Amino acid sequence: MSTVNPVTPEFIASLKTMVLEAVERDAPPGGLGDDEPLFGPEARLDLDSLDALQVSMTIQQRFGVRMPDSKETRRALTSIAHLAQHLAEAGKA
């Protein structure tokens, strides 16, 4: 049975900052909800596919985690909480 690293509030906060920096948005990290959609019509940040690529590349550089296909990328980047879970499952949280 494998265990997943617990996701700490500090890790969530660092992911928020990383995502906002990767997509060059000035929004305060604390104002971004953990479960808030990052992409799509309900997303406040108005991110697009190029932003997803930027975030994906930043994740690969910072954590060494590669998202091999667009389906996995979309799933992991649904929200900060989903991204944190994805990285925890990869042992990077």
C-alpha positions in Angstrom: 0.0 0.0 0.0 1.5 3.3 -1.0 1.1 6.5 1.0 0.8 10.0 -0.5 2.6 12.8 1.1 0.2 15.2 2.9 -0.2 18.5 1.3 0.6 21.3 3.7 -0.8 24.9 3.6 2.7 26.1 2.9 3.0 23.9 -0.2 -0.4 25.1 -1.4 0.7 28.7 -0.9 3.9 28.1 -2.8 2.0 26.5 -5.7 -0.3 29.6 -5.9 2.7 31.9 -6.1 4.4 29.6 -8.7 1.3 29.5 -10.9 0.7 33.3 -10.7 4.4 33.9 -11.6 4.4 31.4 -14.4 1.4 33.1 -16.1 2.5 36.6 -15.2 -0.6 37.6 -13.2 -0.5 40.2 -10.5 -3.3 38.7 -8.4 -2.4 38.1 -4.7 -1.7 34.4 -4.1 -3.9 34.6 -1.0 -6.9 35.7 -3.1 -6.7 32.5 -5.2 -8.9 29.7 -3.8 -7.5 26.2 -3.4 -10.5 24.8 -5.4 -11.0 27.8 -7.7 -11.0 26.8 -11.4 -7.8 27.9 -13.1 -9.1 27.4 -16.6 -12.5 27.6 -18.3 -15.5 29.9 -18.3 -15.7 30.1 -14.5 -12.0 30.9 -14.1 -11.3 34.4 -12.7 -7.7 34.5 -14.1 -8.8 34.0 -17.7 -6.0 31.6 -18.5 -5.5 29.9 -21.9 -3.6 27.0 -23.4 -0.4 29.0 -23.6 -0.7 29.7 -19.9 -1.2 25.9 -19.3 2.0 25.3 -21.2 3.9 27.8 -19.1 2.6 26.3 -15.9 3.4 22.8 -17.1 7.0 23.8 -18.0 7.5 25.5 -14.7 6.3 22.3 -12.9 8.7 20.3 -14.9 11.6 22.6 -14.1 10.8 23.0 -10.4 9.7 19.6 -9.5 11.0 17.3 -12.3 7.4 16.2 -12.9 6.5 15.9 -16.6 2.9 15.8 -17.8 3.0 13.6 -20.8 -0.3 14.5 -22.4 -2.9 17.2 -22.6 -5.5 15.1 -20.7 -3.3 14.7 -17.7 -2.3 18.4 -17.9 -6.0 19.5 -17.9 -6.8 17.2 -15.0 -3.8 18.4 -12.9 -4.4 22.0 -13.6 -8.1 22.1 -12.8 -7.3 23.9 -9.6 -4.5 24.5 -7.1 -5.8 21.6 -5.0 -5.8 19.2 -8.0 -2.2 20.3 -8.8 -1.1 19.8 -5.2 -2.7 16.3 -5.2 -1.0 15.5 -8.6 2.4 16.5 -7.2 1.8 14.7 -3.9 1.0 11.5 -5.8 4.3 12.0 -7.7 6.1 12.3 -4.3 6.9 16.0 -4.7 4.7 17.6 -2.1 
